[in-house]
Amino acid sequence: MATDLIKVGTSAIVAATIGIAVGGTTALVAGPLVIAIGVGVMTGWLLDTIDIEYGLTDKLVAVIEQFGQQFSKEKN
């Protein structure tokens, strides 16, 4: 779930940045919105593809579980 939140946040930041840049260069009202949505979807798809290829979510979960186990042992 943490990696999904990172993906959504990254996609939103990239989409907003592109939307603002396009909004500053064009007078069309819907143009920046459409481009921001498109870029957001493409960024999300790219991040998901990278995650699947490298197994980043599984690696993050394993690290978090290992940290939790070590923390539990140290508390006892």
Distance bins in CASP14 RR format, pairs under 12 A and 6 or more apart:
PFRMAT RR
TARGET T0000
AUTHOR 0000-0000-0000
RMODE 2
METHOD distances of the structure
MODEL  1
1 7 0 0 0 0 0 1 0 0 0 0 0
1 8 0 0 0 0 0 1 0 0 0 0 0
1 57 0 0 0 0 1 0 0 0 0 0 0
1 60 0 0 0 0 1 0 0 0 0 0 0
1 61 0 0 0 0 1 0 0 0 0 0 0
1 64 0 0 0 0 0 1 0 0 0 0 0
2 8 0 0 0 0 0 1 0 0 0 0 0
2 9 0 0 0 0 0 1 0 0 0 0 0
2 51 0 0 0 0 0 1 0 0 0 0 0
2 56 0 0 0 0 0 1 0 0 0 0 0
2 57 0 0 0 0 1 0 0 0 0 0 0
2 59 0 0 0 0 0 1 0 0 0 0 0
2 60 1 0 0 1 0 0 0 0 0 0 0
2 61 0 0 0 0 1 0 0 0 0 0 0
2 63 0 0 0 0 0 1 0 0 0 0 0
2 64 1 0 0 1 0 0 0 0 0 0 0
3 9 0 0 0 0 0 1 0 0 0 0 0
3 10 0 0 0 0 0 1 0 0 0 0 0
3 44 0 0 0 0 0 1 0 0 0 0 0
3 47 0 0 0 0 1 0 0 0 0 0 0
3 48 0 0 0 0 1 0 0 0 0 0 0
3 50 0 0 0 0 0 1 0 0 0 0 0
3 51 1 0 0 1 0 0 0 0 0 0 0
3 52 0 0 0 0 0 1 0 0 0 0 0
3 54 0 0 0 0 0 1 0 0 0 0 0
3 55 0 0 0 0 1 0 0 0 0 0 0
3 56 1 0 0 1 0 0 0 0 0 0 0
3 57 1 0 1 0 0 0 0 0 0 0 0
3 58 0 0 0 0 1 0 0 0 0 0 0
3 59 0 0 0 0 1 0 0 0 0 0 0
3 60 1 0 1 0 0 0 0 0 0 0 0
3 61 0 0 0 0 1 0 0 0 0 0 0
3 63 0 0 0 0 0 1 0 0 0 0 0
3 64 0 0 0 0 0 1 0 0 0 0 0
4 10 0 0 0 0 0 1 0 0 0 0 0
4 11 0 0 0 0 0 1 0 0 0 0 0
4 44 0 0 0 0 0 1 0 0 0 0 0
4 47 0 0 0 0 1 0 0 0 0 0 0
4 48 0 0 0 0 1 0 0 0 0 0 0
4 51 0 0 0 0 1 0 0 0 0 0 0
4 56 0 0 0 0 0 1 0 0 0 0 0
4 57 1 0 0 1 0 0 0 0 0 0 0
4 60 0 0 0 0 0 1 0 0 0 0 0
4 61 0 0 0 0 0 1 0 0 0 0 0
5 11 0 0 0 0 0 1 0 0 0 0 0
5 12 0 0 0 0 0 1 0 0 0 0 0
5 47 0 0 0 0 0 1 0 0 0 0 0
5 57 0 0 0 0 0 1 0 0 0 0 0
5 60 0 0 0 0 0 1 0 0 0 0 0
6 12 0 0 0 0 0 1 0 0 0 0 0
6 13 0 0 0 0 0 1 0 0 0 0 0
6 43 0 0 0 0 0 1 0 0 0 0 0
6 44 0 0 0 0 0 1 0 0 0 0 0
6 47 0 0 0 0 1 0 0 0 0 0 0
6 48 0 0 0 0 0 1 0 0 0 0 0
6 50 0 0 0 0 0 1 0 0 0 0 0
6 51 0 0 0 0 1 0 0 0 0 0 0
6 56 0 0 0 0 1 0 0 0 0 0 0
6 57 0 0 0 0 1 0 0 0 0 0 0
6 60 0 0 0 0 1 0 0 0 0 0 0
7 13 0 0 0 0 0 1 0 0 0 0 0
7 14 0 0 0 0 0 1 0 0 0 0 0
7 40 0 0 0 0 0 1 0 0 0 0 0
7 41 0 0 0 0 0 1 0 0 0 0 0
7 43 0 0 0 0 1 0 0 0 0 0 0
7 44 1 0 1 0 0 0 0 0 0 0 0
7 45 0 0 0 0 1 0 0 0 0 0 0
7 46 0 0 0 0 1 0 0 0 0 0 0
7 47 1 0 1 0 0 0 0 0 0 0 0
7 48 1 0 0 1 0 0 0 0 0 0 0
7 49 0 0 0 0 0 1 0 0 0 0 0
7 50 0 0 0 0 1 0 0 0 0 0 0
7 51 1 0 0 1 0 0 0 0 0 0 0
7 52 0 0 0 0 0 1 0 0 0 0 0
7 56 0 0 0 0 1 0 0 0 0 0 0
7 57 0 0 0 0 1 0 0 0 0 0 0
7 60 0 0 0 0 0 1 0 0 0 0 0
8 14 0 0 0 0 0 1 0 0 0 0 0
8 15 0 0 0 0 0 1 0 0 0 0 0
8 40 0 0 0 0 1 0 0 0 0 0 0
8 41 0 0 0 0 0 1 0 0 0 0 0
8 43 0 0 0 0 1 0 0 0 0 0 0
8 44 1 0 0 1 0 0 0 0 0 0 0
8 47 0 0 0 0 1 0 0 0 0 0 0
8 48 0 0 0 0 0 1 0 0 0 0 0
9 15 0 0 0 0 1 0 0 0 0 0 0
9 16 0 0 0 0 1 0 0 0 0 0 0
9 17 0 0 0 0 0 1 0 0 0 0 0
9 40 0 0 0 0 1 0 0 0 0 0 0
9 43 0 0 0 0 1 0 0 0 0 0 0
9 44 0 0 0 0 1 0 0 0 0 0 0
9 47 0 0 0 0 1 0 0 0 0 0 0
10 16 0 0 0 0 0 1 0 0 0 0 0
10 17 0 0 0 0 0 1 0 0 0 0 0
10 39 0 0 0 0 0 1 0 0 0 0 0
10 40 0 0 0 0 1 0 0 0 0 0 0
10 42 0 0 0 0 0 1 0 0 0 0 0
10 43 1 0 0 1 0 0 0 0 0 0 0
10 44 1 0 0 1 0 0 0 0 0 0 0
10 46 0 0 0 0 1 0 0 0 0 0 0
10 47 1 0 0 1 0 0 0 0 0 0 0
10 48 0 0 0 0 0 1 0 0 0 0 0
10 50 0 0 0 0 0 1 0 0 0 0 0
10 51 0 0 0 0 0 1 0 0 0 0 0
11 17 0 0 0 0 0 1 0 0 0 0 0
11 18 0 0 0 0 0 1 0 0 0 0 0
11 36 0 0 0 0 0 1 0 0 0 0 0
11 37 0 0 0 0 0 1 0 0 0 0 0
11 38 0 0 0 0 1 0 0 0 0 0 0
11 39 0 0 0 0 1 0 0 0 0 0 0
11 40 1 0 1 0 0 0 0 0 0 0 0
11 41 1 0 0 1 0 0 0 0 0 0 0
11 42 0 0 0 0 1 0 0 0 0 0 0
11 43 1 0 1 0 0 0 0 0 0 0 0
11 44 1 0 1 0 0 0 0 0 0 0 0
11 45 0 0 0 0 1 0 0 0 0 0 0
11 46 0 0 0 0 1 0 0 0 0 0 0
11 47 1 0 0 1 0 0 0 0 0 0 0
11 48 0 0 0 0 1 0 0 0 0 0 0
12 18 0 0 0 0 0 1 0 0 0 0 0
12 19 0 0 0 0 0 1 0 0 0 0 0
12 36 0 0 0 0 1 0 0 0 0 0 0
12 37 0 0 0 0 0 1 0 0 0 0 0
12 39 0 0 0 0 0 1 0 0 0 0 0
12 40 1 0 0 1 0 0 0 0 0 0 0
12 41 0 0 0 0 0 1 0 0 0 0 0
12 43 0 0 0 0 1 0 0 0 0 0 0
12 44 0 0 0 0 1 0 0 0 0 0 0
12 47 0 0 0 0 0 1 0 0 0 0 0
13 19 0 0 0 0 0 1 0 0 0 0 0
13 20 0 0 0 0 0 1 0 0 0 0 0
13 36 0 0 0 0 0 1 0 0 0 0 0
13 39 0 0 0 0 0 1 0 0 0 0 0
13 40 0 0 0 0 1 0 0 0 0 0 0
13 43 0 0 0 0 1 0 0 0 0 0 0
13 44 0 0 0 0 0 1 0 0 0 0 0
13 47 0 0 0 0 0 1 0 0 0 0 0
14 20 0 0 0 0 0 1 0 0 0 0 0
14 21 0 0 0 0 0 1 0 0 0 0 0
14 35 0 0 0 0 0 1 0 0 0 0 0
14 36 0 0 0 0 1 0 0 0 0 0 0
14 37 0 0 0 0 0 1 0 0 0 0 0
14 38 0 0 0 0 0 1 0 0 0 0 0
14 39 1 0 1 0 0 0 0 0 0 0 0
14 40 1 0 0 1 0 0 0 0 0 0 0
14 41 0 0 0 0 0 1 0 0 0 0 0
14 42 0 0 0 0 1 0 0 0 0 0 0
14 43 1 0 1 0 0 0 0 0 0 0 0
14 44 0 0 0 0 1 0 0 0 0 0 0
14 45 0 0 0 0 0 1 0 0 0 0 0
14 46 0 0 0 0 1 0 0 0 0 0 0
14 47 0 0 0 0 1 0 0 0 0 0 0
15 21 0 0 0 0 0 1 0 0 0 0 0
15 22 0 0 0 0 0 1 0 0 0 0 0
15 32 0 0 0 0 0 1 0 0 0 0 0
15 33 0 0 0 0 1 0 0 0 0 0 0
15 34 0 0 0 0 0 1 0 0 0 0 0
15 35 0 0 0 0 1 0 0 0 0 0 0
15 36 1 0 1 0 0 0 0 0 0 0 0
15 37 1 0 0 1 0 0 0 0 0 0 0
15 38 1 0 0 1 0 0 0 0 0 0 0
15 39 1 0 1 0 0 0 0 0 0 0 0
15 40 1 1 0 0 0 0 0 0 0 0 0
15 41 0 0 0 0 1 0 0 0 0 0 0
15 42 0 0 0 0 1 0 0 0 0 0 0
15 43 1 0 0 1 0 0 0 0 0 0 0
15 44 0 0 0 0 1 0 0 0 0 0 0
16 22 0 0 0 0 0 1 0 0 0 0 0
16 23 0 0 0 0 0 1 0 0 0 0 0
16 32 0 0 0 0 1 0 0 0 0 0 0
16 33 0 0 0 0 0 1 0 0 0 0 0
16 35 0 0 0 0 0 1 0 0 0 0 0
16 36 1 0 0 1 0 0 0 0 0 0 0
16 37 0 0 0 0 0 1 0 0 0 0 0
16 39 0 0 0 0 1 0 0 0 0 0 0
16 40 0 0 0 0 1 0 0 0 0 0 0
16 43 0 0 0 0 0 1 0 0 0 0 0
17 23 0 0 0 0 0 1 0 0 0 0 0
17 24 0 0 0 0 0 1 0 0 0 0 0
17 32 0 0 0 0 0 1 0 0 0 0 0
17 35 0 0 0 0 0 1 0 0 0 0 0
17 36 0 0 0 0 1 0 0 0 0 0 0
17 39 0 0 0 0 1 0 0 0 0 0 0
17 40 0 0 0 0 0 1 0 0 0 0 0
17 43 0 0 0 0 0 1 0 0 0 0 0
18 24 0 0 0 0 0 1 0 0 0 0 0
18 25 0 0 0 0 0 1 0 0 0 0 0
18 31 0 0 0 0 0 1 0 0 0 0 0
18 32 0 0 0 0 1 0 0 0 0 0 0
18 33 0 0 0 0 0 1 0 0 0 0 0
18 34 0 0 0 0 0 1 0 0 0 0 0
18 35 1 0 0 1 0 0 0 0 0 0 0
18 36 1 0 1 0 0 0 0 0 0 0 0
18 37 0 0 0 0 0 1 0 0 0 0 0
18 38 0 0 0 0 1 0 0 0 0 0 0
18 39 1 0 1 0 0 0 0 0 0 0 0
18 40 0 0 0 0 1 0 0 0 0 0 0
18 41 0 0 0 0 0 1 0 0 0 0 0
18 42 0 0 0 0 1 0 0 0 0 0 0
18 43 0 0 0 0 1 0 0 0 0 0 0
19 25 0 0 0 0 1 0 0 0 0 0 0
19 26 0 0 0 0 1 0 0 0 0 0 0
19 28 0 0 0 0 0 1 0 0 0 0 0
19 29 0 0 0 0 0 1 0 0 0 0 0
19 30 0 0 0 0 0 1 0 0 0 0 0
19 31 0 0 0 0 1 0 0 0 0 0 0
19 32 1 0 1 0 0 0 0 0 0 0 0
19 33 1 0 0 1 0 0 0 0 0 0 0
19 34 0 0 0 0 1 0 0 0 0 0 0
19 35 1 0 1 0 0 0 0 0 0 0 0
19 36 1 0 1 0 0 0 0 0 0 0 0
19 37 0 0 0 0 1 0 0 0 0 0 0
19 38 0 0 0 0 1 0 0 0 0 0 0
19 39 1 0 0 1 0 0 0 0 0 0 0
19 40 0 0 0 0 1 0 0 0 0 0 0
20 26 0 0 0 0 0 1 0 0 0 0 0
20 32 1 0 0 1 0 0 0 0 0 0 0
20 33 0 0 0 0 0 1 0 0 0 0 0
20 35 0 0 0 0 0 1 0 0 0 0 0
20 36 0 0 0 0 1 0 0 0 0 0 0
20 39 0 0 0 0 0 1 0 0 0 0 0
21 31 0 0 0 0 0 1 0 0 0 0 0
21 32 0 0 0 0 1 0 0 0 0 0 0
21 35 0 0 0 0 1 0 0 0 0 0 0
21 36 0 0 0 0 1 0 0 0 0 0 0
21 39 0 0 0 0 0 1 0 0 0 0 0
22 28 0 0 0 0 1 0 0 0 0 0 0
22 29 0 0 0 0 0 1 0 0 0 0 0
22 30 0 0 0 0 0 1 0 0 0 0 0
22 31 1 0 0 1 0 0 0 0 0 0 0
22 32 1 0 1 0 0 0 0 0 0 0 0
22 33 0 0 0 0 1 0 0 0 0 0 0
22 34 0 0 0 0 1 0 0 0 0 0 0
22 35 1 0 1 0 0 0 0 0 0 0 0
22 36 1 0 0 1 0 0 0 0 0 0 0
22 37 0 0 0 0 0 1 0 0 0 0 0
22 38 0 0 0 0 0 1 0 0 0 0 0
22 39 0 0 0 0 1 0 0 0 0 0 0
23 29 0 0 0 0 1 0 0 0 0 0 0
23 30 0 0 0 0 0 1 0 0 0 0 0
23 31 1 0 0 1 0 0 0 0 0 0 0
23 32 1 1 0 0 0 0 0 0 0 0 0
23 33 0 0 0 0 1 0 0 0 0 0 0
23 34 0 0 0 0 0 1 0 0 0 0 0
23 35 0 0 0 0 1 0 0 0 0 0 0
23 36 0 0 0 0 1 0 0 0 0 0 0
24 31 0 0 0 0 0 1 0 0 0 0 0
24 32 1 0 0 1 0 0 0 0 0 0 0
24 35 0 0 0 0 0 1 0 0 0 0 0
25 31 0 0 0 0 0 1 0 0 0 0 0
25 32 0 0 0 0 1 0 0 0 0 0 0
25 35 0 0 0 0 0 1 0 0 0 0 0
26 32 1 0 0 1 0 0 0 0 0 0 0
26 33 0 0 0 0 0 1 0 0 0 0 0
26 34 0 0 0 0 0 1 0 0 0 0 0
26 35 0 0 0 0 1 0 0 0 0 0 0
28 34 0 0 0 0 1 0 0 0 0 0 0
28 35 0 0 0 0 1 0 0 0 0 0 0
29 35 0 0 0 0 0 1 0 0 0 0 0
30 36 0 0 0 0 0 1 0 0 0 0 0
30 37 0 0 0 0 0 1 0 0 0 0 0
31 37 0 0 0 0 1 0 0 0 0 0 0
31 38 0 0 0 0 0 1 0 0 0 0 0
31 39 0 0 0 0 0 1 0 0 0 0 0
32 38 0 0 0 0 0 1 0 0 0 0 0
32 39 0 0 0 0 0 1 0 0 0 0 0
33 39 0 0 0 0 0 1 0 0 0 0 0
33 40 0 0 0 0 0 1 0 0 0 0 0
34 40 0 0 0 0 0 1 0 0 0 0 0
34 41 0 0 0 0 0 1 0 0 0 0 0
35 41 0 0 0 0 0 1 0 0 0 0 0
35 42 0 0 0 0 0 1 0 0 0 0 0
36 42 0 0 0 0 0 1 0 0 0 0 0
36 43 0 0 0 0 0 1 0 0 0 0 0
37 43 0 0 0 0 0 1 0 0 0 0 0
37 44 0 0 0 0 0 1 0 0 0 0 0
38 44 0 0 0 0 1 0 0 0 0 0 0
38 45 0 0 0 0 1 0 0 0 0 0 0
38 46 0 0 0 0 0 1 0 0 0 0 0
39 45 0 0 0 0 0 1 0 0 0 0 0
39 46 0 0 0 0 0 1 0 0 0 0 0
40 46 0 0 0 0 1 0 0 0 0 0 0
40 47 0 0 0 0 1 0 0 0 0 0 0
40 48 0 0 0 0 0 1 0 0 0 0 0
41 47 0 0 0 0 0 1 0 0 0 0 0
41 48 0 0 0 0 0 1 0 0 0 0 0
42 48 0 0 0 0 0 1 0 0 0 0 0
42 49 0 0 0 0 0 1 0 0 0 0 0
43 49 0 0 0 0 0 1 0 0 0 0 0
43 50 0 0 0 0 0 1 0 0 0 0 0
44 50 0 0 0 0 1 0 0 0 0 0 0
44 51 0 0 0 0 1 0 0 0 0 0 0
44 52 0 0 0 0 0 1 0 0 0 0 0
45 51 0 0 0 0 0 1 0 0 0 0 0
45 52 0 0 0 0 0 1 0 0 0 0 0
46 52 0 0 0 0 0 1 0 0 0 0 0
46 53 0 0 0 0 0 1 0 0 0 0 0
47 53 0 0 0 0 0 1 0 0 0 0 0
47 54 0 0 0 0 0 1 0 0 0 0 0
47 56 0 0 0 0 1 0 0 0 0 0 0
47 57 0 0 0 0 0 1 0 0 0 0 0
48 54 0 0 0 0 0 1 0 0 0 0 0
48 55 0 0 0 0 0 1 0 0 0 0 0
48 56 0 0 0 0 0 1 0 0 0 0 0
48 57 0 0 0 0 1 0 0 0 0 0 0
49 55 0 0 0 0 0 1 0 0 0 0 0
49 56 0 0 0 0 0 1 0 0 0 0 0
50 56 1 0 0 1 0 0 0 0 0 0 0
50 57 0 0 0 0 0 1 0 0 0 0 0
51 57 1 0 1 0 0 0 0 0 0 0 0
51 58 0 0 0 0 1 0 0 0 0 0 0
51 59 0 0 0 0 1 0 0 0 0 0 0
51 60 0 0 0 0 1 0 0 0 0 0 0
51 61 0 0 0 0 0 1 0 0 0 0 0
52 58 0 0 0 0 0 1 0 0 0 0 0
54 60 0 0 0 0 0 1 0 0 0 0 0
55 61 0 0 0 0 1 0 0 0 0 0 0
55 62 0 0 0 0 0 1 0 0 0 0 0
56 62 0 0 0 0 0 1 0 0 0 0 0
56 63 0 0 0 0 0 1 0 0 0 0 0
57 63 0 0 0 0 0 1 0 0 0 0 0
57 64 0 0 0 0 0 1 0 0 0 0 0
58 64 0 0 0 0 0 1 0 0 0 0 0
58 65 0 0 0 0 0 1 0 0 0 0 0
59 65 0 0 0 0 0 1 0 0 0 0 0
59 66 0 0 0 0 0 1 0 0 0 0 0
60 66 0 0 0 0 0 1 0 0 0 0 0
60 67 0 0 0 0 0 1 0 0 0 0 0
61 67 0 0 0 0 0 1 0 0 0 0 0
61 68 0 0 0 0 0 1 0 0 0 0 0
62 68 0 0 0 0 0 1 0 0 0 0 0
62 69 0 0 0 0 0 1 0 0 0 0 0
63 69 0 0 0 0 0 1 0 0 0 0 0
63 70 0 0 0 0 0 1 0 0 0 0 0
64 70 0 0 0 0 0 1 0 0 0 0 0
64 71 0 0 0 0 0 1 0 0 0 0 0
65 71 0 0 0 0 0 1 0 0 0 0 0
65 72 0 0 0 0 0 1 0 0 0 0 0
66 72 0 0 0 0 0 1 0 0 0 0 0
66 73 0 0 0 0 0 1 0 0 0 0 0
67 73 0 0 0 0 0 1 0 0 0 0 0
67 74 0 0 0 0 0 1 0 0 0 0 0
68 74 0 0 0 0 1 0 0 0 0 0 0
68 75 0 0 0 0 1 0 0 0 0 0 0
69 75 0 0 0 0 0 1 0 0 0 0 0
69 76 0 0 0 0 0 1 0 0 0 0 0
70 76 0 0 0 0 0 1 0 0 0 0 0
END
